[in-house]
């Protein structure tokens, strides 16, 4: 199975307007929680036709080809297990996710950038341990000063996140649309029926 096939869902929300399919690994867990592993319905049908996935649940909606009628999949499970990555890539998106989309100085949400705790001018490097999410006002206030010089304080010490930590953080940010058929496979903070 090629890499594009299993990661195409990651950040293309425009393709997911109607009837997205939740993509589960062979162990019936989502490949990703944030962004939630979703494919456009066309990709889910293509993967099922190519025998790469099993369809676990379907929408009531039907599509037609010249020779057949197909119910649109709402949940698919990969036939081959995709091993999760061993480490989290150091990207701007993952940095913001680690910091829960909050400025690490004042806690504000919204227009975020990133800040070097030990400024690069003072020998600070660009790494998980030295870069935090920051709002523009805090970033401008701190500038190229140290924390002591700026009299600013971090809300938490920056560190390299583990994959499980990022998955758990991602669960705090569910997408706007969650189909009922997905709920058995998503472990959001919901009470279970006794």
Secondary structure as GFF3:
##gff-version 3
##sequence-region A 1 194
A	DSSP	alpha_helix	3	7	.	.	.	ID=ss1
A	DSSP	three_ten_helix	13	16	.	.	.	ID=ss2
A	DSSP	beta_strand	21	24	.	.	.	ID=ss3
A	DSSP	beta_strand	38	39	.	.	.	ID=ss4
A	DSSP	alpha_helix	41	49	.	.	.	ID=ss5
A	DSSP	beta_strand	53	64	.	.	.	ID=ss6
A	DSSP	beta_strand	69	78	.	.	.	ID=ss7
A	DSSP	alpha_helix	92	98	.	.	.	ID=ss8
A	DSSP	beta_strand	112	116	.	.	.	ID=ss9
A	DSSP	three_ten_helix	120	122	.	.	.	ID=ss10
A	DSSP	beta_strand	131	135	.	.	.	ID=ss11
A	DSSP	alpha_helix	136	142	.	.	.	ID=ss12
A	DSSP	alpha_helix	147	150	.	.	.	ID=ss13
A	DSSP	alpha_helix	163	170	.	.	.	ID=ss14
A	DSSP	three_ten_helix	180	185	.	.	.	ID=ss15
###
